[in-house]
């Protein structure tokens, strides 16, 4: 029985080395995409801690952020298209209706204004609906951005933690910011 355990252990080498990076929702080790089983082995021991549940949680939340951004952007774009289309049609119909009312009334400004007001009342629900859709879509898309960014950082943190435990050099985050600097206001490069 002991010989069987030793032989089994020789064929199931679970030690990985190299530079780990996130790639397309998965991981790469030294440029080679890892299978889900290989990822599970790596995530089971990230610096002595099983990070599998964390990885799956952050991945789901990241997907939620992407969904909010894509869905919200689509809704905002659809609302904007409907708003612009409604505006164009309203202008054409109001101009035509106002013109017909002006001709029919012999140039009476009150009849012309009344015709344009009646047409505007018919288009009001379209303006309101498209405006609300555009605003709600924009708010939804904007709310997805921090969810996506935070969970990307957490996923990258797991990968960086594994790399550091393996003794790999991890590239630091580099950022270019505009704002307060030690010598006043300006651009700062942080790395």
N, C-alpha and C positions, 0 to 999 in steps of 0.2 A: 504494500500500500504506500509506503514512503517513497519507493522508487517511482511509482506512478505519479505522485504529487510533484516530484522533482522533474520528471519528464514533461509533465503538463506545463510547468512553470517555464521550461526552456522554450516551448513553442508559443507561448503567449507573452511575448515581450511587450510590456506596457509602458516602457520608458521612452519618452520622446525628448528630443533636443533640437534646438534650432530656434529661429526667430518666428514667433507666432504673430499673426495679424488677422484682423477681421476682413472678410471678403464676401460680398453678395449674400449676406445673412448667415454665413458660415465662417469657417476659419481656414487659414492657409498656414502651413508650416514650411518655411524656406521655399515659398513659391508654389507649393503643391497643395491643392485643395484637399481638405480632410473629409472623410466620410462621417456620417452622424455617429457611428460607433467610435471612431477615433476621437471625435470631439467629446463624446461622453467620457472617454477615458481621461482626457486632459482636464475636463471640467470637474471630474470627481476628485482631483487632487491639485487644487490651485493653492500653492503655498500651505499645504496641509489642511485645506478646507474644501468641502464639496460645494462647488458654486453652480451646479447644474440647475437647481431651482431658480437661483438668481438670474442666470443667463436666460432661461425660458421666460421668466417674468419681465425682464427688461426688453426682451425681443418682442413680446406681445404688446407692451406699452409703446415701444417704438413703432410697431405696425399701426397701433391706434393713432399715434401722432401723424403718421403718413396718411392714413385714411381721412383724418380730419382735414389735413391740408388739401388733399386731392378733392375730397367731396365738397369742402367749403369753397375752394377755388372754382370748381365746376358750377356750383350753385350761384356764386357771385358773378361768374361770366355769363351764365344763362340769364340771370336777372338784368345784367347790364345790356345784353343783346335785346331782351324784351323791352327794356326801358327806351333804348335808342330807336328800336323799330316802332314802338308806340308813339314816340315823339314825332318821328317822320310822318307816320300816317295821320296823327292828329293835326300837324301843321298843314298837310295837304287837304284833309277833310275840312278843317276850320277855314282855310283860305277859300276852298271851293264853296262851302256852305255859306260863308260870310259874303262871298261874291254874289252867289245866287240870291241871298236875302237882300243884298243891296240893290240888285237889279229889279227884283220883284217889288220892293217897297219904294222904288223911285229915289234911292239914295238916303233913306231914313237911317240915321246912325243908331237909333235905339233898336230897330229891327235887326240890323247887322250884328250889334253886340249881343242881342238876345239869342240869335242863331249860334254864334260862337260860344256863348255860355252853355247852351243846351248840348252842343257837341262836346265841350270840355267835361260836362257832368258825366257823359257816357264813357269818356276815356279815363276818368278819375280812378276807378278800381284797378285798371291796368297800371297806371302810374304808381299807385300805392303798393300794389302787389309786387311789382318788379323792384321797387325801391326796398321793400322789406326783404325780399329774397336776396338782393344784392348785399344789403347790410348784414343779414344773418349769415350768409355765405362767407363774407369777409371776416366776421367775428369768429366763425368756426375755423376758418383756415389759420387765422392768427393764433387761436388758442392751441392749435396742433403743433405750432413751431416749438414752444418750450418743451412740450412733451417729447418731441422727436430729439431735440438737442440734449436734454437731460439724460434720456435713456441711451443715446449714442455714447455719451461720456461714460455712463456706467458700464456699458458693454466694452468700451475701450479700456476702462479701468481693470476689468477682469483679465483682459488680454495682457495689459501692461504688468499687472500683478504676477501673472504666470511667467512672463519674460524676465522680470526682475528676480523671481525665485530661481530661475534657471541661470541667472548670471548674465543674461543678455542685456546689451545696451539698448535702452528704449529711447526713441526720439522724444524730446520734450515738446510740449505744445508751444507753438510759435503764434504770436498774435500781434497785429498792427492796430493800434488804437489811436484815436484822436481825443484829446482832453487835457486834463491837468497833468503837467510834467514837472520835474524838479526845478526847471528853469522858467516855468510859466505854462503857457498853453501851447500844445503842438502835438505832433505825431510821436508815439512811443512804440518801439519794437521790443516785445517781451519774448524771451526764450529761455 
